Each structure stands twice: as C-alpha cells, then as structure tokens.
Amino acid sequence: MYMHSKNLYASLFAKKWRDPILFVQDVANRAEHPFWGSGGAGREFAREILKNDAKWIWLRDRVDDFANLIEHRMRLKLNKWLFRALLDCGGLSKKLCSTEEASKWLMDRYVAELKNLFDKKYKNSIDIHHVFIEGYEDEKTVSEPTECGNTQLVLFDDPKQDQHENYNTIWGVI
C-alpha cells in the first residue's frame, strides 16, 4: 500500500514531538527539519503517492525540481494555518489532536501544493515568477517538442523580452 512512508514518518515524528502544536511550529520555523529537504518526509511521501497516480506519474521523478519552491511556500503558510487551526478553522484544526495526525495532514498538503503548481486554476495565486523569471533574468523559458515527441526545456537570451511575457510563456498563456 502506498501509505507506508506516511505512517512511518508519522510515528517517528510522534515519538520525538509529543505536542502537535510544537511539531507544526518546529516544521514552520526550521528549514533543516526532517520534514523538509532531500529524503525528508514531504518529498518521500510525494514520490510514493505520485508513483501510484497515473495522471501524475510524470511528476514523481521531478519532485526534487519543484521541492524547494513547495517547501518555501509551505513554510510561509504554516504559521497562518496553525493560527487558523487554533481558532478552530481550516483542515489542520481537526488534525491537531496528535502529532501523527498533524504530520499526515502536512504530507497530504505537500502533495496537494505540488499538484497545484500545475493546475491552471491556481496560476494567479501561485507566484512562480521569482523562481523562473528572476532566476533567469534575461532568459526566456520555452518548451519545444523534440523529434520523439518529448518536451525539452530551452533557455536563450533575449534582453528585450518583457518579464511578463516570460511569465505567460511558462504558464502557457500566450
């Protein structure tokens, strides 16, 4: 069953952090927390889930490519989610009964955030601008099909290129 790492990490986190609120605060405040990073609970669970989902299997091998963005976004949101949970609002509020439940919720949220990157419904609310555009200030990111039909990422200089046009190209709006 694909829930192996989810249960394993949840029980390991529960042994170290007895209080689920302290666990979530620690995840939010420490970039080197075992939940984040290569080999962390979030990435491992995402790979495990995506391996079994035919629609998203292409993303399984690319989890590390987008993980830094997801982890940064989640760490920014975690304090807000925790605050709302303490007010008895949001999905996390029902999961703060134990560290195991809180960690399972975080792993599910990690996968949802990863999938949302590629959902056009969220393109206006997810700021990937700083990741792709500012990282390649005067370069344009384009996907071109190769002879075998695969998509290949091409970067080239075009200093006259407007950054908003680059942003639209990434999302496929043009």
N, C-alpha and C positions, 0 to 999 in steps of 0.2 A: 504494500500500500504506500502511497506517496506521502503519507503523513509522518514518516519515520523521523526525519530531521526536526520537524515541528515539535513532536513530543519529546525528543531527545534534548533539544536546546531548552525547551520549556522547563523540563525537570532540572536541568543543570542550573538555569537561572534561578529557579525557586529555591535551590539549596544555598545559593550564595546570597540572594536578596530575599529576605522574608517579607518585607513590606513592599507591595506592588507600586505604591506611590514613589518610594525611594528608588525603586528599579527604573521606573519611567523617567524620573528626574536624572538619574545617572546616565541613562541612554541618551537623553537630550543634551546633557552637558559635556559628555566625554566622547571625542571623536575616536579615541582608541578603545572604546567599549567593545566587548566580544560580539555585540550585535552587529557592529559595522565592520567594514574592511574585507579584504580578501580572506575567504574562509570563515567569515562571520555568519551568524545565524540568518540574517536577511538574505544575503546572496545565495547561501546554500539552499535555503528553502525555496527561493525563487527559481533556481535551476531545477529543483526537484519537481515543482509544480508545473513549470513550463515544459518539461520533458514529457509530461503526460497530457498536455493540452495541444491537440493537433493544430488549432488555429494559431497558437503562439510558440510552436516548437522552434521556429526560426530565431526567436529571441533568446532561447536558452543559452546558446553559445556566445551571445552578445551581452549578457548580464553585466560583466565587468566593464564593458564600454560605457554603459549608462549608470553604473552603480554610484559613482561619485556625485553625479547630479541628483539622483534619487536620495542618497544619504544626506546631502546638504539640504535639500528641500524638506525632508522629514525632520531633521534636527531643528530646522527653523519652526516647523509646525508643532512639534511635540509639546512645547510649553503651552501653546494655545489649546491643544487637545486635552492636555492634563487639566488646565484651568476649567475648561468646559465640563470635563468629567467630574471635577469636584463640585460643580454646580448642578450635577445630575443631568447633564445634556450630552448628546453625542454617543457614538458607539463605544467609546472607551469607558464610559461611566459604568456600564454593566460588567465590564471586564476587570475592574479594579478590586474585585473580591479576592484575587490571588495573583501572585507573580506569574504563575503558569498561564492563566487566562490572559493577563496583560501582554505577556511575551508572544502568545499565539496571535493575539489581535495585532500586535506590531508586525509580525511576519506576514499576516494576511494583508495588512495595509501596505507593506513594502511591495508586494506583488501587484496590488491594485495601483499604486503610484507608478510602477514601471509600465504597466499596461496603459495607463492614462497618458503617458508620453506620446503614444502612437494613436490615440483616439482623437479624431478631429473635433469632437465636442469640447475638448479641453484646450484646444490650441491657443485660445485667447487668455486662458488663466494660468498656463504654464509658461514661464519665462525661460526659454532655452536660448534666448538671444545672447546672453553673456557667455554661454558655453561654446556655441558655434561661431558667432559673429565676432565677438571681441577676441576670441582665441585665434582667429584668422582675420585680422583687421582688414586687410586689403585683398583678401582672397574670397572667391566665391565657391560654395559647396554645391556640387551638382551630381546627380546620379545619372549615369549613362548606361544603357544596356550594352552588354558585350555580345560577341557573336553567338555564344552559347545561351544567351538569354538572361544571364545573371546580371545583377546590378553592381556597378563598380563606382566607387567614390572618386571624383576628380576635383582637384583643387587647382585654381590658376589665379594669377594676379590680374586685377582689373581695378586700378585705383579710382577710376571714375564711377565705379559701381556703387550705387546707393545702398546703405546697410539695410534699409527696409526691403529693398528688392531681394537682397540675400536672404533675409528672414523669410520672406514669402516663398522663395525658391525651396528652402528647407522644408517648409510645411506643404509644398506642392500647390500653392495658391495661384501661381502665375498661369 
